[in-house]
Amino acid sequence: MSGDQKSALMNTYARADIGFERGEGCYLWDTEGRRYLDFFAGIAVNSLGHSHPHLVKTVQEQAAKLWHVTNVFQIPEGERLAQRLTADSFADVVFFTNSGVEAMEGMIKLARRYHFAKGNPEKWRIVTVEGAFHGRSLATIAAANNPKYVEGFGPAVDGFDNVPFGNMNALRDAITPETAAILIEPIQGEGGIRPADTEYMRALRTAADEFGLLLILDEVQAGNGRTGKMWAHEWSGIKPDAIATAKGLGGGFPIGAILATDEAASGMAPGLHGTTFGGNPMAMAVGNAVLDILLADGFMDQVQAMGALLKDKLEALVAAHPTVFTEVRGSGLMMGIKCNADEGVTNVEMMTRLRDAGLLTVGAGANVLRLLPPLIIEEHHIDEAIAILESVAANWKGEANGA
Ligand SMILES: *Cc1c(COP(=O)(O)O)cnc(C)c1O
């Protein structure tokens, strides 16, 4: 927004005073022609960076062929994308959506309907954890139970029992004969890059099996190769009953999906759930093009290698600047560094200074700064990011160290 004219956009975002004109690979250029290294990636959405030639070509070709028909007809590109998403995963079937929250809503409905169809309509509640973020719909704000997002929006949607993260006793205590499912992000994103470790994930699977519940995961942010495996839960070796995903799957084109086992989806039948735009030929063509890259030989190895390198360098950075940063967390290219609140370092101020120095990063809960680069980054991008982080941390001293 420039000049004195009032913005006609609804007042829901405190937007930075910066607009981007174009992007290429891991870089963005603003309207003044300034270049930024993009470790924001539209909040883990631009998985292949900007203007990836394969995506540009796919969009151009599909745009000239067919955009939309609705799910009343066969959509071959969607059949193909679903086949590819289920081929190497726990899942048997896919429902395509337009966004993360739409996938989350559908997955919540799927879990409730599963028990209804089994003759247990009393099982409809879902155990969730503190610090979660599942989207902005009425049901998903109730599920995550963040007071900031719930207040003023009427009585919270019923059916969610929110327990402390990582506490199996509290979680097991919350399970009643009305419980249908356990819902968790394998790594909390908005909550501050907080991973559910392998032991916790296994304990959740065991509890779900013991009580006949579905284990449903929110992989909207952590999925699609972000952690160096196609799905973040794969690191723990457990198999969920369903996952919701979105962000990285379309590389910037709005796509979401519910992946489920045949069993978890057994309550669904024609007419019970739907979407007008979800799974349209445009979106499906782009999803397939993203998978062409993500599933290529060696791609995930490269993400893992770059993730390990980034982590090493961040750990060295944090060790060198303990008054500015206190901790590195995360997996693959879903990394977070915690800013030192005791020294008055806030992630918001850090983000601003990094941006002024040419590096885009994302804030998160718990005073954590998220680093979510495109999955195509190379070592020189990491070196460039670390150099900017180093210089901003070194120049913080005057205020943070009181030196
Ligand atoms: C972003 C996000 C959502 C919501 O996705 P939208 O596409 O913004 O609706 C849900 N869950 C998690 C973990 C997310 O990161």
The ligand as an SDF file (V2000), in Angstrom:
LIG
                    3D

 15 15  0  0  0  0  0  0  0  0999 V2000
   -0.9780  -23.3890    7.3590 C   0  0  0  0  0  0  0  0  0  0  0  0
   -1.4840  -24.4960    8.2020 C   0  0  0  0  0  0  0  0  0  0  0  0
   -2.8470  -24.8390    8.2380 C   0  0  0  0  0  0  0  0  0  0  0  0
   -3.8850  -24.0580    7.4810 C   0  0  0  0  0  0  0  0  0  0  0  0
   -3.6700  -24.0630    6.1050 O   0  0  0  0  0  0  0  0  0  0  0  0
   -4.3750  -22.9430    5.1970 P   0  0  0  0  0  0  0  0  0  0  0  0
   -4.0060  -23.3370    3.7990 O   0  0  0  0  0  0  0  0  0  0  0  0
   -3.8270  -21.6330    5.6250 O   0  0  0  0  0  0  0  0  0  0  0  0
   -5.8190  -23.0450    5.4390 O   0  0  0  0  0  0  0  0  0  0  0  0
   -3.2220  -25.9200    9.0050 C   0  0  0  0  0  0  0  0  0  0  0  0
   -2.3220  -26.6240    9.7070 N   0  0  0  0  0  0  0  0  0  0  0  0
   -1.0040  -26.3200    9.7110 C   0  0  0  0  0  0  0  0  0  0  0  0
   -0.0470  -27.1580   10.4890 C   0  0  0  0  0  0  0  0  0  0  0  0
   -0.5440  -25.2370    8.9630 C   0  0  0  0  0  0  0  0  0  0  0  0
    0.7560  -24.9150    8.9930 O   0  0  0  0  0  0  0  0  0  0  0  0
  1  2  1  0
  2  3  1  0
  2 14  2  0
  3  4  1  0
  3 10  2  0
  4  5  1  0
  5  6  1  0
  6  7  2  0
  6  8  1  0
  6  9  1  0
 10 11  1  0
 11 12  2  0
 12 13  1  0
 12 14  1  0
 14 15  1  0
M  END
$$$$
